[in-house]
């Protein structure tokens, strides 16, 4: 005959449950943190591309000035690692910013790339009607 009480049969089950759920909750938390860092890095890359486009499309500006503005913006934000910028086009300008998002797992590189496009500004005077 088994004379153990029902509560004694469950002894240690909380430890087993905790050993199973704690790593799962920890992994979920780290995944959430990683997703936030990737999202912020994408936002920084897009903002840098838009800043470069704003400068590059100005009437008397050059693509080199737009590239310098985008690089300066991206380097001031520590979330985008190793940013690189390319500017292409003469009338339709495209500024592409690439880099890596910070990674929780060492050795993993998450590439980020965002592009902003626009038409070069030019001013004209209305002709005779």
N, C-alpha and C positions, 0 to 999 in steps of 0.2 A: 504494500500500500504506500502511496505517495502522500506524505504528510506535510509537504511544503505548501505554504500559503501562496495564493495567486500572485501577490506582489513580489514575493521572493523569486518567482520564475521569470519575471521581467527585469531583474536586476542586471544592469549593464546595457540595457537596450538604448538608453539615452546617449551613452558614449558611442555606440555603433551608429546611431542616427546622426549624431554630430560629426563623426568621422566621415560620413558619406555626404552630408549637406554642406559642410563648411568649405571644402574645396570647390564645390559647384558654385556656391555663392561668391567665393573669392574670384573664380574665373569669370563669372558674370560681371562683377565689379571692374576687373581689369579690362575686360572687353569694352565696357562702357567708357572707361577712361581713354582707351585707345581710339575709340570712335570719335570722341570729343576732340582729341588732339588732331586727328586727320581732318575733321570738319573745320577746325580753326585754321589749320595750315592751308586748306583749300580757299578759305575766305581771304587769308593774307595774300595768297598768290593772285587771286582775282583782283583784289584791291590794288596790288602793285601793278598788275597789267593795266588796269583802268587809269592809274596815275601816269604810267608811261604813255598810254594812248592820249591822255589829256594834253600832255606836253608835246608829244610828237605831232599831233594833228594841228597845232597852232599854226597860224599863217607863216611866220618867219622862223619856225623851229625846224630842227633836223631830226632824223631818226636817232642819231647818236645822243641827242639831248633827251629824247624820250626813253631810250635805253638806260641812260644814266639816272633819270628820275625813278624808273621802275626798280633798278638795282638798289638805289639808295633807300627807297621805301621798304623793299623786301629785307634788306639787311638790318633795318632798325627793329624788325619784329623777330624775336628769337624763336618763333614757332616754326618757321620755314628754314630748314637747313640746306646749305649749299645752293642758294638760289642762282639760276642762270636766266638771262633775258635775251630774247631775239626780237628784232623789229624788222618787218618786211613791208614792202609796198611803197608806192609814191602817192597815189591818189586815194586808194583804199589801203589804210594802214592796219596792220595786225601786230599786236604785241603779245608775245607768249612768254609766260613766266613758269619755270619748272624748278623743282627742288624736292627735298625729302621731308616727310612729316616725322616728328619725333616718334620713336618706337619704344615700347616698354620692354620688348624682347630684344636683347642685344643681337646684332648681326642681321636683323630684319630691316630692309629698306623699303619704305612705302613711298613710291613716287607720286608726286603731285604735279599737275600741269593745268594751267588755265590760260585762256586767250581772250583778249578784248579787241574788238574790231571797230573801225570807224572811218569816216571820210575826212580827208584833210580840209580844214577850213579855208575858205577863200571868200573875199569880199568883192562885190561887184556893184557898180552904180547902175541905176536904171537908165535905160536908153530912151530916146525920144519916142513918144507914142504916136 
